């Protein structure tokens, strides 16, 4: 009968716990909701050719879009709830592969949290105005006009997501912390999001940021093998 003994000099191996991809699917949902929230915000836009410079006319036009404002609120706030979850998962995913002390995971997560904050603020006046549209006599016309500008601008500020995308791109291409195609998509779309976000037409980042999030989250959910 042969006996075996463990080699005392052997280094024990540790297998990391299997992690769920629920965080990635959360990002897919956040991206889809982000795209939908932008579309809903566009649906609340007033007809500037008819009402420009007339706060009373702007208020009356906005009052006809009460349902669109309500839909926008739900979509935007759901995105706010989901973004930090994806941000935490993305940081964990990058930290697993990036060098010790690397900042990419933290920067990627922080950018998405900033985006969630912009969406939270962008939907923050909804309670004050949306229900009041049922009786416009309750609203000061100038305030109502300002609210339409608020919804058409603040929730579109996805600059933070562009920062996240660039951090992910660096982590992927320099440290192989994610599939290379995700890195290239992040560099291209993230760069475009940042450029539009720092320009005077900063709201245009809202067109690109949610698309980046949706594509990359799908990549992690379906194509990432770690």
C-alpha positions in Angstrom: 0.0 0.0 0.0 1.5 3.3 -1.1 1.2 6.4 1.0 1.6 9.9 -0.3 2.4 13.1 1.6 2.0 16.6 0.7 5.0 18.6 -0.4 5.5 21.2 2.4 7.2 23.5 0.0 4.3 23.6 -2.5 2.4 26.8 -2.8 -1.3 26.3 -2.3 -3.5 27.5 -5.1 -6.5 29.6 -4.5 -9.4 29.6 -6.8 -11.5 32.8 -6.7 -15.2 32.4 -6.1 -17.3 32.3 -9.1 -19.1 35.6 -9.6 -22.5 36.2 -11.1 -22.9 38.3 -14.2 -26.0 39.9 -12.7 -24.0 43.1 -12.5 -23.5 43.1 -16.2 -27.2 42.5 -17.0 -27.9 45.3 -14.7 -25.8 47.5 -16.9 -27.7 46.2 -20.0 -30.9 47.3 -18.3 -29.4 50.7 -17.4 -28.2 51.3 -20.9 -31.5 50.4 -22.4 -33.4 52.6 -19.9 -30.9 55.4 -20.5 -31.6 55.3 -24.2 -35.3 55.3 -23.5 -35.0 58.2 -21.0 -33.3 60.3 -23.7 -36.1 59.5 -26.1 -38.7 60.4 -23.5 -37.0 63.6 -22.8 -37.1 64.5 -26.5 -40.8 63.7 -26.5 -41.3 66.5 -23.8 -39.7 69.1 -26.0 -41.7 72.1 -26.9 -42.3 73.4 -30.4 -39.8 76.3 -30.3 -40.9 77.7 -33.7 -44.3 78.4 -32.2 -43.5 79.2 -28.5 -40.0 80.7 -28.4 -39.8 83.7 -26.1 -43.3 83.2 -24.7 -43.3 81.5 -21.3 -47.1 81.3 -21.2 -47.1 79.5 -24.6 -44.3 77.2 -23.5 -46.2 76.3 -20.3 -49.4 75.5 -22.3 -47.5 73.4 -24.8 -45.7 71.5 -22.0 -49.0 70.8 -20.3 -50.1 68.8 -23.3 -47.1 66.4 -22.7 -47.8 65.5 -19.1 -47.7 61.7 -19.8 -44.3 62.1 -21.6 -42.9 63.9 -18.5 -44.2 61.0 -16.3 -42.6 58.4 -18.5 -39.3 60.3 -18.6 -39.3 60.4 -14.8 -39.8 56.7 -14.4 -37.2 55.8 -17.0 -34.6 58.3 -15.6 -35.0 57.2 -12.0 -34.8 53.5 -12.8 -31.5 54.2 -14.6 -30.3 56.1 -11.5 -31.0 53.0 -9.4 -29.2 50.6 -11.7 -26.1 52.6 -12.7 -24.3 52.3 -9.3 -24.8 48.5 -9.3 -23.1 48.2 -12.7 -20.4 50.6 -11.5 -19.6 48.5 -8.5 -19.5 45.3 -10.7 -17.3 47.0 -13.3 -14.8 48.1 -10.6 -14.6 44.6 -9.2 -14.2 43.2 -12.7 -11.3 45.5 -13.5 -9.6 45.2 -10.2 -9.4 41.5 -10.6 -7.0 41.9 -13.6 -5.5 45.3 -13.4 -2.2 45.8 -11.6 -2.3 46.4 -7.8 -3.0 50.1 -7.0 -4.4 50.8 -10.5 -6.9 53.6 -10.7 -8.9 52.4 -13.7 -11.5 50.5 -11.7 -12.2 53.4 -9.3 -12.3 56.0 -12.1 -14.7 53.8 -14.2 -17.0 53.4 -11.2 -16.9 57.1 -10.3 -17.8 58.2 -13.7 -20.9 56.1 -13.7 -21.9 57.4 -10.3 -21.5 61.0 -11.6 -23.8 60.1 -14.5 -26.4 58.7 -12.0 -26.2 61.9 -10.1 -26.8 64.0 -13.2 -29.9 61.8 -14.0 -31.1 62.2 -10.4 -30.8 65.9 -10.6 -32.3 66.0 -14.1 -35.5 64.3 -12.8 -35.5 66.1 -9.5 -38.0 68.8 -10.4 -40.5 66.4 -11.9 -42.7 66.2 -8.8 -42.9 69.9 -8.5 -44.1 70.5 -12.1 -45.4 67.3 -13.8 -48.5 66.9 -11.7 -49.1 70.6 -11.7 -49.4 70.6 -15.5 -53.0 69.4 -14.9 -53.7 72.9 -13.7 -51.3 75.4 -15.3 -52.7 78.2 -13.1 -50.6 76.7 -10.3 -47.4 77.4 -12.1 -45.5 80.6 -12.7 -45.0 80.5 -16.5 -41.3 81.5 -16.3 -40.7 78.6 -13.9 -42.5 76.2 -16.2 -40.5 77.3 -19.1 -37.3 76.8 -17.1 -38.4 73.3 -16.2 -38.7 72.3 -19.8 -35.1 73.5 -20.4 -34.0 71.6 -17.3 -35.5 68.2 -18.5 -34.0 68.8 -22.0 -30.5 69.4 -20.7 -29.5 68.0 -17.3 -30.4 64.3 -17.8 -28.4 64.4 -21.0 -25.1 65.1 -19.2 -23.4 61.7 -19.7 -19.9 63.1 -19.6 -19.2 60.9 -16.5 -19.9 57.8 -18.5 -17.4 58.9 -21.1 -14.8 59.1 -18.3 -15.8 55.6 -17.3 -15.4 54.4 -20.9 -11.9 55.8 -21.3 -10.8 54.2 -18.0 -12.2 50.9 -19.2 -10.5 51.3 -22.5 -7.1 51.9 -20.8 -7.6 48.9 -18.5 -8.5 46.7 -21.5 -5.8 47.7 -23.9 -3.0 48.2 -21.5 -3.6 45.6 -18.9 -5.9 43.0 -20.6 -8.5 43.6 -17.9 -11.4 43.2 -20.4 -11.7 41.8 -23.9 -9.9 44.0 -26.4 -13.0 44.7 -28.5 -14.6 46.2 -25.4 -11.5 48.3 -25.0 -11.7 49.7 -28.5 -15.4 50.4 -28.3 -14.8 52.2 -25.0 -12.0 54.3 -26.5 -14.1 55.3 -29.5 -17.5 55.9 -27.9 -15.9 57.1 -24.6 -13.8 59.7 -26.5 -16.8 60.9 -28.4 -18.8 61.1 -25.2 -16.1 63.1 -23.5 -15.6 65.5 -26.4 -19.3 66.3 -26.7 -19.6 66.5 -23.0 -16.9 69.2 -22.6 -18.1 71.1 -25.6 -20.7 73.9 -25.3 -23.2 71.3 -26.8 -22.6 69.1 -23.8 -26.1 67.6 -23.9 -25.0 65.7 -27.0 -23.1 63.3 -24.8 -26.6 61.9 -23.9 -26.8 60.5 -27.4 -23.6 58.5 -27.1 -23.1 57.6 -23.4 -26.1 55.2 -23.1 -25.2 53.4 -26.3 -21.7 52.8 -25.0 -23.1 51.5 -21.7 -25.6 49.2 -23.5 -23.0 47.7 -25.9 -20.3 47.2 -23.2 -22.7 45.7 -20.7 -23.9 43.2 -23.3 -20.3 42.4 -24.0 -19.6 41.6 -20.4 -22.9 39.7 -20.0 -22.6 37.5 -23.1 -19.0 37.5 -24.3 -16.7 37.9 -21.3 -15.2 34.5 -20.3 -13.9 35.5 -16.9 
